[in-house]
Amino acid sequence: MNLLSKKSLIVPAALMMLSAGNAFAKKNNPNIVIIMADDLGYADLSCYGSKKINTPNIDRLAAEGVKFSDFHSNGAVCSPTRAALLTGKYQQRTGITGVVTAASHRDVGLDLAEVTFADMMKQAGYVTGMFGKWHVGYPEKYNPVYQGFDEYIGYVSGNVDYHAHIDQEGYEDWWKQNKLQKETGYSTDLISKHAVDFIKRHKDEPFLLYIPHESPHGPMQGRNTPAFREIGKKKVDVKRSREENLVILKEMIEVMDEGIGNVMRTLEDLNLDDNTLIFFCSDNGGAKYADNTPLRAGKGSAYEGGHRVAGIFKWKGKIKPSTTDNTALTMDVLPTIADIIGVDAPKGIDGVSLKNLLFKGKDLNDRDLFWQMNNKMAMRSGNWKLVYYPNDKKAELYDLGSDIGEKNNLAEKQPQRTKEMTEKLQAWYKEVTKDAKKKS
Ligand SMILES: [Ca+2]
C-alpha cells in the first residue's frame, strides 16, 4: 500500500463510517493486548527459570496459555524488532536494521506508508491504544498517532530516565499523542496505569492495546531511585556495584509484572478475559545484568542469547494451556492477529499465522528463519543454527538439539550443510534489502 492509499484510510468521514460499520459487525471480535518487555533475559522470569526474580502474573499468563521455549525477536536490539512487530515483515524491508539512536538518527523513522498492525485493526473497526516505548522514529511526523494508534502516551527514544523522562542525549521525551507533555511518575507505573485506564474506557468496544514497557532496559532505576538525567545534558552513569544493579533489576521486572497483573485483573473484573488475547514477549535478549541461561551471549548477539526470548499467548477458553517448542518470531504476531480477527494481512509480509498452533496444537510448517544485525547474521533450519560474520566470511554451525549453548562449532565437520545454509542466508539478505532504503 502506498502512502496515498494509506492516507486515504484516515479521511475522517470515511473512517467514521468504516469504524461504525465494522464495530457493529465485529462486536464480538476479541480484544488484543500485546505486551513487550525491553531487554528481558531469557531466564529472568520465574516461569522461564529465574530463582531470584518473582513474576507471579507473567507466570500465570504462561500457566494459562501457550508458553514458547523457542520464540525469537526479529532483531537482537530494540528498533528492528519493533519494526518487524509493527509490520509483520523482516525489518530489513523497512530499512530499520539497527538501533534508531538518540544521537545519530533523530530525523528518520518507520515509513508512514508501512501498514502496521494498528492500521490493520483500526480499519477493522478496533479502537487502538499504545502506552510506552515507540523507538521507530523521533520526529513528530513519525509519531504512533500516524501509524494507526488512536491513543498514545509514552516515549519515542530507546530509553528515558524512569522518573525525569529524558532521553540519553538530554531531550525531554514523554508524549501524549503527538505533543510533548510532562507527567510525573515512574515510567513503568505510568505505562501500566494508562493501559488499565484504556481498558476501562473502551470495555464496550473491540480494542487493541499495545504495551511496550521500558522495563528492564537501562538506566537501572527503581521506584525510589532519584532521577539523574537533565534536559540539555548527555546521559551520566551512576556508579554502583553489580550486586546493587541486580537488586534494582529485580525490582524493575517485578514492578512490570505487578502492572501486567493489574491489566489482567482489570480484564477479569470487567468480564473481558474470555474475549481477550494477551501476548507477551521481549524485544531482544537480556543485556548486561540479565540472565540468559542456558543460552550463549545476550543482547546484540547473533547467538541464541541475542534473540531467543520469552513468548506467551493466553486466551481463556480458546487456548489450551500448554508449552511448545515450535519456533516463532515477532513478525508472526501481525498475521496471527489478522487470522484471528478475520481480516486479510497486508501484502508482502514474511510472518505466518500461529492460530492453528495456538488453538489446535497443530505444528507449524518447516521454514528457514533469518537474522541480520550490522555485521552479524544467523539462520535457523530446524535445530541447525548458522552464525555468519559477512565481513570475515566466517561461518559457525551448531546443533541446538544437543547444544543449546552453542559451544560446539560443527562447521568443519559439516562443510556441505554450512555452505548451503550460508548461501541461503546470503540470498535471503539480498532479497529483503533489494528495495529497502537503509535508515538505521
Ligand atoms: Ca531492547
Residues whose N, C-alpha, C, O or C-beta is under 5 A from the ligand:
A	BS01	CA	D38 D39 V77 C78 D283 N284
